[in-house]
Amino acid sequence: MSSYAPLNLILVFLVSFILTNSSTSIALNQTTNIGVIIDKGSRAGKEQKAAIEIAVQKLNSGPRNHKLAIHFKNSKGDPLEAASSARDLIDKQNVQVIVGTDTWEETAVVAKIGQRAKIPVISLSSDTLQPLSRLQWPFLVRMSNLDMSDEIKCIASIVQAYNWKRVIVVYEDNMYGGEYRAVSLLSEALQKIGSFIEQSVVVPHYTSSFDPKETILHNLVDVLKTKQSRVFIVLKSSLPTATRVFEEANKLGLMERDSVWILGNSFSSFLDSLDPSVFQFMQGALGMKTYYSDKSAQFLDFKSNFKTVFKSNYPNEEKFEPGISAIRAYDSIETISLALDNLGNLNDTSNTEKLMDTIIAFNNFSHLTGTIAFQNEKLSELFQLVNIIGKSYKDLGFWSPGSGFSNSLGLGGQHSVRQLAVNWPGDLINRIPKGWAMPSNAKKMKIGVPDATSFDRFVKVEWIESTNETKYTGFCIDVFESVVKVLEEKYGYTLPYEFVNHSGSYGDMVDQVYYKNYDAVVGDVTILYNRSRYVEFTQPFIESGLSMVVPVKSDTQQAWKFMKPFTVEMWLATLSILLYTMFVVWFMEHQVNREFRGPWKDQLGTALWFTFSSLFFSHREKIQSNHSKVVVMTWLFVVFILTSSYTASLTSILTVRMLEPTVRDIDWLRKTNAPVGCDPDSFVGDYLTNVLKLKNIKNVSRQDEYPENFKNGNISAAFLELPYQKYFLNEYCNEYTAVGPSYKFGGLGFIFPKDSPITDDVSGAILSLMEDGKIREIENEWLDAPQTCSSSNPGLETERLTLASFWGIFLISALASTLSLLIFLYRLLHNQIEQRIISLHGPRWNNESRWRKAVRIVQIVLSLSRNQIQPRESTNEWTQQTPHGWESVSPTEVPEHLEIGRPTQLEIPMRKMDQN
């Protein structure tokens, strides 16, 4: 037994060595099974298969310590097939990761199976309808952060930017209802911006047993004939189905001007894979595709390999460019390989939970789709807006859920999509398409017309027995008919309509539009804020407001009419300047003019007579002083202006019949609680009660009832809207007048529903008619005054002359009088001082120098102020008391050698008057 011991040790060593080498070989050649579920019949499935094969071949050929084994399964686009394929891959192929699933329906069922088996599921779909959480789907990894809700937000942003109210949704049929959920989400998003889905065009899947082409044509013809919207949104559709939709739309003319086509991500992401011939059917369409950089060296290398493999596998395909599905599939395999490398211990690959955590932990890793940075188990991405032109497309900008639109990467929501240079269908570049058109088989619009209006000049409805039809006439009807002609001439479509009588109130008529019982309202409807909350008003075609109309009475103050040309202030100012001028003239003239001397009452009478007679240029007193002549000359100029203005105003007052309103203002109505009349069917009654605080309100239904109510005293005033007031005053000229302020409103306009695209065109037509003067012609035809009515407004008095119009000439006259008086006083004082000096110094004064004279003058002034200068005793006649019979002599009569300048007035020296 002992001889066999060494042999046994050798055998044990050999077995151990063999087993060790075998284990090392197995570890070095460990293989990870990956299950792939795709729709092999779709373009996306074909791209995914080719991309995954390229990725696996590249990774397996590299110096890695593990290999990847791929097991493909065909879901045929059916979630049940996808679920069955997932169970087979887990149970039979022992896969550790599942990749694929193009739709959310497939992703949901496969993720549920993966959760039970604790196997990671990497989804390539980007059309989830709601945000996902790790708690809800712990083993699901999404290769896109943009879900269906992000795509719908982008579409709604575009619709809102261009203010399109109605859209047509085109989507491919799906037996599991995913599209219906997407449409519901889109409808909710559009309602938030004031738009709605007018029609849904459901087209069968390209594998359907029904003829897709025939179904598509039938649905689009129905839109053409019965629907107004021309904004088409291709929400979810395969490439073959969407291509057929565009072919049929081109044949029907739905790709012409004013049409809009918005392509969802499910179609736009394959634009790089489309054959150039297909682009001719979708010219001008606006698409959104998942953005990825196609300029990197890594992408260019992948693109080259992909074209080779794809062409080899699918030689019947028309184009061999990779799309977003191929790129995501390639990145998913690289992500799995990287996660396996990071696990370290190869035996841990059996721990799929750790593999899941490793995948989620990736951050800032470069792939074909960009930088990998999983956030909330998803990959961050954004949409690229493109415009299909020619045989390809051009880039317009970008959109992301958080930042909105931008022209370039890195710029947040700083731009509007309206700034993008879009080539719309029909080569429309210069303007934004309307997005709607009149259906070819459109029903006639049901337009409500008020049956009974207060003023039938605006709307009149009458039954014609001879023709057994209803006739609609009036100012508003003519304006609307002119608008319809403009729509046909300038907008290129005919508006089919029929009028319907409405016998209720105006408020009820507006409600009928809101409740869709009327398609529009034509009549004298005032634009109000409360109404505009529920309906859409066009541009107003005539101004609107509210004013008070009252009867007028003849002026009873006939005896005092001569006082009316001037206001009280004007009379007082005229009297003041007259008295001031009289005083100045008297003061200066009585020094030199005998006619202005004598007893005080004679002087006052002379001054009054002279000033008053100058008003009529009939004064006879001679003016001697040059200063007085300046004052009188200025005064006569003032008199000329005043008398001319007074004469003209008085003539107008006496020759024109003056009428005064019986009520001056609303305050009097409030204080006296006087009755007022208004139209019972309009908003005026509520306005008078709630805003103007009037209580005693009477209803007056027709225009011819107002005069009768005024005459009987039933109302003291009537409140009419401005268009009615204008016609009423023209009709009853010289009997009524408008009093007080006018309360402005929005004008008269036509009414359409909130979502009606016709409103903008009708508003444009109204503006065109205004600019051409057509509405003014219609207004003159219906609302102008009769030939027998005076063009003047009897309620307006001739404007009285106020001080504001004449204060300038009064100021000139006052300044001229004051300046002349000051100069006169100066010369008077100067001569008195000079005569005092002569009386004191005698002949020596003329021989003294100017300096000496100036010194003496200062001394004289100081002595006069102190009353200390006493004239020297002299027997000279100048120093004696003036005897009886002497008179004052004007400064002009002072001997020449005594003058210093030209004196104006002086009462000394004295001389003996000749005795008669």
HELIX and SHEET records of a PDB file:
HELIX    1   1 SER A    2  TYR A    4  5                                   3    
HELIX    2   2 ALA A    5  LEU A   28  1                                  24    
HELIX    3   3 ARG A   43  ASN A   60  1                                  18    
HELIX    4   4 PRO A   79  ASP A   91  1                                  13    
HELIX    5   5 TRP A  104  ALA A  117  1                                  14    
HELIX    6   6 MET A  148  TYR A  162  1                                  15    
HELIX    7   7 GLY A  178  LYS A  192  1                                  15    
HELIX    8   8 PRO A  212  THR A  226  1                                  15    
HELIX    9   9 LEU A  239  LYS A  251  1                                  13    
HELIX   10  10 ASN A  265  SER A  268  1                                   4    
HELIX   11  11 LEU A  271  SER A  273  5                                   3    
HELIX   12  12 PRO A  276  PHE A  281  5                                   6    
HELIX   13  13 ALA A  297  ASN A  313  1                                  17    
HELIX   14  14 ILE A  324  LEU A  343  1                                  20    
HELIX   15  15 LEU A  346  SER A  350  5                                   5    
HELIX   16  16 THR A  352  ILE A  360  1                                   9    
HELIX   17  17 VAL A  417  GLN A  419  5                                   3    
HELIX   18  18 PHE A  475  LYS A  490  1                                  16    
HELIX   19  19 TYR A  506  TYR A  514  1                                   9    
HELIX   20  20 TYR A  529  SER A  532  1                                   4    
HELIX   21  21 LYS A  561  MET A  563  5                                   3    
HELIX   22  22 VAL A  568  GLU A  589  1                                  22    
HELIX   23  23 ARG A  594  PHE A  596  5                                   3    
HELIX   24  24 TRP A  600  SER A  614  1                                  15    
HELIX   25  25 ASN A  626  THR A  655  1                                  30    
HELIX   26  26 ILE A  666  THR A  672  1                                   7    
HELIX   27  27 VAL A  684  ASN A  690  1                                   7    
HELIX   28  28 GLU A  705  ASN A  712  1                                   8    
HELIX   29  29 LEU A  722  GLU A  731  1                                  10    
HELIX   30  30 ILE A  758  ASP A  772  1                                  15    
HELIX   31  31 LYS A  774  LEU A  783  1                                  10    
HELIX   32  32 LEU A  803  SER A  805  5                                   3    
HELIX   33  33 TRP A  807  HIS A  841  1                                  35    
HELIX   34  34 ARG A  844  ASN A  847  1                                   4    
HELIX   35  35 ARG A  850  ARG A  866  1                                  17    
HELIX   36  36 PRO A  891  GLU A  893  5                                   3    
HELIX   37  37 GLU A  896  LEU A  898  5                                   3    
SHEET    1   A 5 HIS A  66  ASN A  74  0                                        
SHEET    2   A 5 GLN A  30  ILE A  38  1                                        
SHEET    3   A 5 VAL A  97  GLY A 100  1                                        
SHEET    4   A 5 VAL A 121  SER A 123  1                                        
SHEET    5   A 5 LEU A 140  ARG A 142  1                                        
SHEET    1   B 8 PHE A 196  VAL A 203  0                                        
SHEET    2   B 8 ARG A 166  GLU A 172  1                                        
SHEET    3   B 8 VAL A 231  LYS A 236  1                                        
SHEET    4   B 8 VAL A 260  LEU A 263  1                                        
SHEET    5   B 8 LEU A 286  THR A 290  1                                        
SHEET    6   B 8 PHE A 383  ILE A 389 -1                                        
SHEET    7   B 8 SER A 392  SER A 400 -1                                        
SHEET    8   B 8 GLY A 404  SER A 406 -1                                        
SHEET    1   C 3 ASN A 363  HIS A 367  0                                        
SHEET    2   C 3 GLY A 370  GLN A 375 -1                                        
SHEET    3   C 3 LYS A 378  LEU A 379 -1                                        
SHEET    1   D 3 TYR A 497  HIS A 502  0                                        
SHEET    2   D 3 MET A 445  PRO A 450  1                                        
SHEET    3   D 3 ALA A 520  VAL A 521  1                                        
SHEET    1   E 2 LYS A 460  ILE A 464  0                                        
SHEET    2   E 2 GLU A 469  THR A 473 -1                                        
SHEET    1   F 2 VAL A 535  PHE A 537  0                                        
SHEET    2   F 2 ILE A 751  PRO A 753 -1                                        
SHEET    1   G 5 LEU A 659  PRO A 661  0                                        
SHEET    2   G 5 GLY A 545  SER A 554 -1                                        
SHEET    3   G 5 ALA A 717  GLU A 721 -1                                        
SHEET    4   G 5 VAL A 676  CYS A 678  1                                        
SHEET    5   G 5 ILE A 697  ASN A 699  1                                        
SHEET    1   H 3 LEU A 659  PRO A 661  0                                        
SHEET    2   H 3 GLY A 545  SER A 554 -1                                        
SHEET    3   H 3 TYR A 736  LYS A 744 -1                                        
SHEET    1   I 2 TRP A 886  SER A 888  0                                        
SHEET    2   I 2 MET A 910  LYS A 912 -1                                        
END                                                                             
